[in-house]
């Protein structure tokens, strides 16, 4: 194996840092923007916005067809083929974008007239964004991460700023989509010009010896992505189909909170842990790490679920406004979907490391089919609460399935769950009592839960937690204060 040179290591670190910084800035800005948008539009228009975005997300998966991974991999290995991959992808994804546009507008036939109109407008961005995404992939293959990161941060800032201006001028939801389309054009032009400066341009005609295997190799990835995104967006799609726009608005507000919780408290940790899990595969350390990460995720998820269940009103109203008070009852149920998902994601990642994607894909497909059936019944009977209840039930079943696939036994799980249940009961009661005095005091009572959780941790869990903390940003400073007799590799 060829050693990684100092120059290559510094370049890799710079590129990773650029992407991480862009993601953090973008995610934070978009989360804040969602809160502003919810207040500005009102629950009915925010419901339309959520329903349209749900279909747009599905259309984006069809348009992209997961070609990014294939293009980046192959062009990075053979830079001389960049132009041929670019022309092949342009033709293929233009056709797929047209199919996606027709598909999402077909699904929107069950929406009301106004929502259908916005789906037709928003769908234009599928083709606009396609050009930018193809350029983005080619630039990543050349390791131009700093360039792509700057463009991404600037376009998000421009989109938010322009949309906010149009909202202030009274343009409402049409202004939001106008800003999205215009800034999307600017992003695609900027990335295309950046790519042209590197000397890459389409090579015509299309080389089907490249296009055909590219599609074949991407098909399994696309199926998995399509199932995953449809599963995630089913709640908002079905709510917009069977309920009012206001109901969908409340559901969309809860969805924003759920995505934020999972992204901040789970996804970041698992991205950091993935290389470590990959290196540990095949050893006893791998099973140990999976079980401990799942347990840590459970502890975090239950704590978050406890706080949101008891104090949803005190969280939602300050963030979204008094018009979204009904969102609190939805969030009290929906938050447990996030809590279960955080544990599920650990086992799902372990199956990926073990190269058991087929088992994971089967779980996702069966889960989607069950969710559509259960959601259809519960949403027609109980409204938005029924939709999120279906999500919690099915996500629980999926967790059981991946847990069984990871060979967890009741002998290992049950005693720990019982001890955790005791901590939840005691700390939950204390938080409720304190919350009667003031909600902020009740939420601060979450420290009681934290104290109980720390008492549950075993020595080997403290050791792993110490290693993870030392590897996190600022870990060196933390380990100067927190000393533990553990070898940090």
C-alpha positions in Angstrom: 0.0 0.0 0.0 1.3 3.5 -0.9 1.8 5.7 2.0 -0.2 8.9 2.2 2.2 11.8 1.8 2.2 14.9 3.9 0.9 17.0 1.0 -1.9 14.6 0.3 -2.9 14.4 4.0 -3.0 18.2 4.2 -5.1 18.4 1.1 -7.5 15.8 2.4 -7.8 17.6 5.7 -8.4 20.9 3.9 -11.1 19.4 1.7 -12.8 17.6 4.6 -12.8 20.8 6.6 -14.3 22.8 3.7 -17.1 20.3 3.3 -17.8 20.1 7.1 -17.7 23.9 7.5 -20.1 24.3 4.5 -22.5 21.7 5.9 -22.5 23.2 9.4 -23.1 26.7 8.1 -25.7 25.6 5.6 -27.6 23.3 7.9 -27.8 25.9 10.7 -28.9 28.6 8.3 -31.6 26.4 6.7 -32.9 25.4 10.1 -33.3 29.0 11.2 -34.8 29.9 7.8 -37.5 27.2 8.3 -38.5 28.8 11.6 -38.7 32.2 9.9 -40.6 30.8 7.0 -43.1 29.1 9.2 -43.9 32.3 11.1 -44.0 34.4 7.8 -46.2 32.0 5.8 -48.7 30.8 8.4 -49.6 27.2 9.0 -51.7 26.7 5.8 -49.0 28.0 3.4 -46.3 26.3 5.4 -48.3 23.1 4.9 -48.3 23.7 1.1 -44.6 24.4 1.3 -43.9 21.1 3.2 -46.1 19.0 0.9 -44.4 20.4 -2.2 -41.0 19.9 -0.8 -41.9 16.3 0.0 -42.7 15.5 -3.6 -39.7 17.6 -4.8 -37.4 15.4 -2.7 -38.8 12.3 -4.3 -38.4 13.9 -7.8 -34.8 14.8 -7.0 -33.9 11.2 -6.2 -35.3 10.1 -9.6 -33.5 12.9 -11.4 -30.1 12.2 -9.8 -30.5 8.4 -10.1 -27.6 8.2 -7.6 -25.1 8.9 -10.5 -23.0 11.2 -8.3 -21.2 8.3 -6.5 -20.5 6.6 -9.8 -19.3 9.8 -11.5 -17.1 11.0 -8.7 -15.5 7.5 -8.3 -14.8 6.9 -12.0 -13.7 10.4 -12.9 -11.4 10.6 -9.9 -9.7 7.4 -11.2 -9.7 8.4 -14.8 -9.7 12.2 -15.2 -9.4 11.9 -19.0 -13.0 10.5 -19.1 -14.5 13.6 -17.4 -16.0 15.1 -20.6 -17.6 11.8 -21.7 -19.1 11.3 -18.3 -20.4 14.8 -18.3 -22.2 14.5 -21.7 -23.6 11.1 -20.8 -25.0 12.4 -17.4 -26.4 15.5 -19.1 -28.4 13.4 -21.5 -29.5 10.7 -19.0 -30.4 13.1 -16.2 -32.3 15.5 -18.5 -34.5 12.5 -19.5 -34.8 11.4 -15.9 -35.6 15.0 -14.8 -38.5 15.0 -17.3 -39.8 11.7 -16.0 -39.5 13.0 -12.4 -41.3 16.2 -13.3 -44.2 14.3 -14.7 -44.2 11.8 -11.8 -44.4 14.4 -9.0 -47.1 16.3 -10.9 -49.0 13.1 -11.3 -48.8 12.4 -7.6 -49.9 15.9 -6.9 -53.2 15.3 -8.6 -54.5 14.3 -5.2 -53.5 17.7 -3.8 -55.7 20.8 -3.9 -55.5 23.2 -6.9 -53.1 25.7 -5.3 -50.7 23.0 -4.1 -50.7 21.4 -7.6 -49.7 24.7 -9.0 -46.8 25.1 -6.7 -45.6 21.5 -7.4 -45.5 22.5 -11.1 -43.5 25.6 -10.3 -41.1 24.0 -7.9 -40.5 21.0 -10.2 -38.8 23.4 -12.7 -35.8 23.4 -10.2 -35.3 19.7 -10.9 -33.8 20.5 -14.3 -32.1 23.7 -13.1 -30.4 22.0 -10.2 -29.4 19.1 -12.3 -26.8 21.1 -14.2 -25.3 22.5 -11.0 -25.2 19.1 -9.4 -23.4 17.5 -12.4 -20.8 20.3 -12.2 -20.5 19.9 -8.5 -19.8 16.1 -8.8 -17.1 16.7 -11.4 -15.5 19.4 -9.2 -15.5 17.0 -6.3 -13.8 14.3 -8.4 -11.0 16.9 -9.0 -10.9 17.6 -5.2 -12.1 21.2 -5.7 -14.0 21.1 -2.4 -13.1 24.6 -1.4 -14.7 26.0 -4.6 -17.8 23.9 -4.3 -18.2 24.7 -0.6 -18.0 28.5 -1.2 -20.6 28.3 -4.0 -22.9 26.2 -1.7 -22.7 28.6 1.2 -23.1 31.7 -1.0 -26.1 30.2 -2.8 -27.9 29.3 0.4 -27.2 32.8 1.8 -28.5 34.4 -1.4 -31.6 32.1 -1.5 -32.5 32.9 2.0 -31.8 36.6 1.6 -33.7 37.0 -1.6 -36.7 35.0 -0.4 -36.8 37.0 2.8 -36.8 40.2 0.8 -39.7 39.0 -1.4 -41.6 37.8 1.7 -41.1 41.3 3.2 -42.5 42.8 0.0 -45.6 40.7 0.3 -44.9 38.1 -2.4 -45.6 35.2 0.0 -45.0 31.6 -1.1 -44.6 32.5 -4.9 -41.7 34.7 -3.8 -40.0 31.8 -2.1 -40.1 29.7 -5.2 -39.1 32.6 -7.4 -36.1 33.1 -5.3 -35.3 29.4 -5.3 -35.5 29.2 -9.1 -33.4 32.3 -9.7 -30.7 31.5 -7.2 -30.7 27.9 -8.5 -29.9 29.3 -12.0 -27.1 31.3 -10.5 -25.7 28.3 -8.6 -25.7 26.1 -11.7 -24.0 28.9 -13.8 -21.4 29.4 -11.2 -20.5 25.7 -10.8 -20.6 25.2 -14.6 -18.2 28.1 -15.2 -15.9 26.8 -12.4 -15.9 23.4 -14.1 -15.1 24.9 -17.5 -12.1 26.8 -16.0 -10.7 23.3 -15.2 -10.9 22.5 -18.9 -13.8 20.0 -18.6 -16.6 20.3 -21.1 -19.1 17.8 -22.6 -17.7 15.5 -25.3 -20.4 14.8 -27.9 -21.7 12.3 -29.0 -22.8 10.3 -25.9 -20.5 7.4 -25.2 -23.0 4.6 -24.3 -20.1 2.4 -23.2 -19.9 4.8 -20.3 -23.6 5.7 -19.9 -24.9 2.1 -19.9 -22.7 0.7 -17.0 -23.1 4.0 -15.2 -26.9 3.4 -15.1 -26.6 -0.3 -14.3 -24.2 0.4 -11.4 -26.4 3.2 -10.0 -29.7 1.3 -10.2 -29.4 -0.5 -6.8 -28.3 2.7 -5.1 -31.3 4.5 -6.6 -33.7 1.9 -5.4 -32.4 2.2 -1.9 -32.5 6.0 -2.0 -36.0 6.1 -3.5 -37.3 3.8 -0.8 -35.6 5.8 1.9 -36.8 9.2 0.7 -40.4 8.0 0.1 -40.4 6.5 3.6 -39.2 9.8 5.1 -41.7 12.0 3.1 -44.8 9.7 3.2 -46.2 11.6 6.2 -46.3 14.9 4.5 -47.5 13.5 1.2 -50.4 11.6 2.7 -51.3 14.5 5.0 -51.5 16.9 2.0 -53.6 14.2 0.2 -56.2 13.5 3.0 -56.0 16.5 5.4 -56.1 20.3 5.2 -53.1 22.5 4.4 -53.2 23.7 8.0 -52.9 20.1 9.3 -49.9 19.6 6.9 -48.4 22.9 8.2 -48.4 21.6 11.8 -47.0 18.3 10.7 -44.3 20.1 8.6 -43.3 22.2 11.6 -42.9 19.0 13.7 -40.9 17.4 10.8 -38.5 20.3 10.8 -37.8 19.7 14.5 -37.4 16.0 14.0 -34.9 16.4 11.2 -32.9 18.9 13.2 -32.7 16.6 16.3 -31.6 13.6 14.3 -29.1 15.6 12.2 -27.5 17.3 15.2 -27.5 14.5 17.8 -27.1 11.4 15.6 -26.0 11.9 12.0 -22.9 13.9 12.9 -21.8 11.2 15.5 -22.3 8.4 13.1 -20.4 10.1 10.3 -17.5 10.5 12.6 -17.7 6.9 13.9 -18.0 5.2 10.5 -14.3 5.0 9.7 -13.6 3.6 13.2 -16.4 1.0 12.8 -15.0 0.0 9.4 -11.5 -0.6 10.8 -12.9 -2.6 13.7 -15.0 -4.9 11.5 -14.2 -8.6 12.0 -13.0 -8.2 15.5 -14.7 -8.3 18.9 -14.3 -4.6 19.1 -16.8 -4.1 16.3 -19.7 -5.7 18.1 -18.7 -3.9 21.3 -18.7 -0.5 19.5 -22.0 -1.1 17.8 -23.7 -2.1 21.0 -22.3 0.8 22.9 -23.1 3.4 20.2 -26.6 2.1 20.1 -26.9 2.3 23.8 -25.6 5.9 23.9 -28.0 6.8 21.1 -30.8 5.3 23.1 -29.9 7.3 26.2 -29.8 10.5 24.2 -33.0 9.7 22.3 -35.0 8.9 25.4 -33.7 12.1 27.1 -34.8 14.2 24.2 -38.1 12.4 23.9 -38.8 13.0 27.6 -38.1 16.7 27.3 -40.2 17.2 24.1 -43.1 15.1 25.4 -43.4 17.1 28.7 -42.6 20.5 27.3 -43.6 20.5 23.6 -45.7 23.7 24.0 -42.9 25.6 25.6 -40.6 24.6 22.8 -42.9 25.0 19.8 -44.6 28.3 20.6 -41.4 30.4 21.1 -39.9 28.9 17.9 -42.8 28.9 15.5 -45.4 31.2 17.1 -48.7 30.8 18.8 -50.4 29.8 15.5 -48.5 26.5 15.8 -49.7 25.5 19.2 -51.4 22.4 17.7 -48.0 21.3 16.5 -47.1 20.5 20.1 -49.5 17.5 20.3 -48.0 16.1 17.1 -44.5 16.6 18.3 -45.1 14.8 21.5 -45.7 11.6 19.5 -43.4 12.4 16.6 -40.3 12.9 18.8 -40.3 9.2 19.6 -39.8 8.5 15.9 -36.6 10.5 16.1 -35.5 8.7 19.3 -36.1 5.3 17.7 -34.4 6.4 14.4 -31.2 7.4 16.2 -30.8 3.8 17.5 -31.9 2.3 14.2 -29.3 4.3 12.3 -26.5 2.8 14.4 -27.5 -0.8 13.5 -28.2 0.2 9.9 -24.6 1.6 9.6 -23.3 -1.6 11.2 -25.0 -3.7 8.5 -23.5 -1.4 5.8 -20.0 -2.0 7.3 -20.7 -5.8 7.3 -21.6 -5.5 3.6 -25.2 -6.7 4.4 -26.9 -4.0 2.3 -29.4 -6.5 0.9 -30.8 -7.3 4.4 -31.0 -3.6 5.2 -32.7 -2.8 1.9 -35.3 -5.6 2.5 -36.0 -4.0 5.9 -36.5 -0.6 4.3 -38.8 -1.9 1.6 -41.0 -3.9 3.9 -41.0 -1.0 6.3 -42.2 1.4 3.6 -45.0 -1.0 2.5 -46.2 -1.4 6.1 -46.0 2.3 6.8 -48.1 3.2 3.7 -50.8 0.7 4.8 -50.8 1.7 8.5 -50.6 5.5 7.7 -53.5 5.2 5.3 -55.7 3.7 8.0 -54.6 5.9 10.9 -54.5 9.2 9.0 -58.0 8.8 7.8 -59.2 8.0 11.3 -57.0 10.2 13.6 -55.6 12.9 11.3 -52.0 14.2 11.6 -51.6 12.4 14.9 -52.4 9.1 13.1 -49.7 9.8 10.5 -46.9 10.3 13.1 -48.2 7.4 15.2 -47.8 5.1 12.2 -44.3 6.4 11.7 -43.4 5.6 15.3 -44.9 2.1 15.2 -43.2 1.1 11.9 -39.9 2.6 12.9 -40.1 0.5 16.1 -40.7 -2.6 14.0 -37.7 -1.7 11.8 -35.5 -1.3 14.9 -36.5 -4.8 16.1 -35.6 -6.2 12.7 -32.1 -4.6 12.6 -31.6 -5.5 16.2 -32.3 -9.1 15.5 -30.1 -9.0 12.4 -27.3 -7.7 14.7 -27.9 -10.7 17.0 -29.0 -8.7 20.1 -30.5 -10.9 22.7 -33.1 -10.2 25.4 -30.7 -11.4 28.0 -28.4 -8.4 27.1 -31.1 -5.8 26.3 -33.9 -6.4 28.9 -32.0 -5.6 32.2 -30.6 -2.4 30.7 -34.0 -1.3 29.5 -35.5 -2.0 32.9 -32.9 0.1 34.7 -33.4 2.9 32.1 -37.1 2.8 32.6 -36.6 3.3 36.3 -34.5 6.4 35.6 -37.1 7.7 33.2 -39.9 7.3 35.6 -38.1 9.1 38.5 -36.6 11.9 36.4 -39.8 12.3 34.4 -41.9 12.7 37.5 -39.4 15.3 38.9 -39.3 17.2 35.6 -43.1 17.3 35.5 -43.3 18.6 39.1 -40.7 21.3 38.4 -42.5 22.1 35.1 -45.6 23.1 37.0 -43.6 25.9 38.5 -42.1 27.0 35.2 -41.4 25.1 31.9 -37.8 26.3 31.8 -37.3 24.9 35.3 -38.8 21.6 34.2 -36.5 21.4 31.2 -33.5 22.2 33.4 -34.7 19.2 35.5 -33.4 17.1 32.6 -30.1 17.3 34.5 -31.8 14.8 36.9 -32.1 12.4 33.9 -28.5 13.0 33.0 -27.4 12.2 36.5 -29.3 9.0 36.5 -27.9 8.0 33.0 -24.4 8.6 34.2 -25.0 6.2 37.1 -26.1 3.5 34.5 -22.8 3.6 32.5 -20.4 0.8 33.1 -16.6 1.1 33.1 -16.1 0.0 29.5 -18.7 2.6 28.4 -16.9 5.4 30.2 -13.7 4.3 28.5 -15.4 4.4 25.0 -17.0 7.7 25.8 -13.6 9.1 26.8 -12.1 8.0 23.5 -15.0 9.5 21.5 -14.8 12.8 23.4 -11.0 13.0 22.8 -11.6 12.6 19.1 -14.3 15.3 18.9 -13.5 18.9 18.1 -12.0 20.4 21.2 -11.2 17.0 22.6 -7.6 17.9 23.4 -8.8 20.6 25.7 -11.3 18.3 27.4 -8.8 15.6 28.1 -6.6 18.1 29.9 -9.3 18.5 32.4 -10.9 15.0 32.3 -8.1 12.5 33.0 -8.7 8.7 32.6 -6.3 5.8 32.3 -7.3 4.9 28.8 -5.0 4.5 25.7 -6.3 7.0 23.1 -5.4 5.7 19.6 
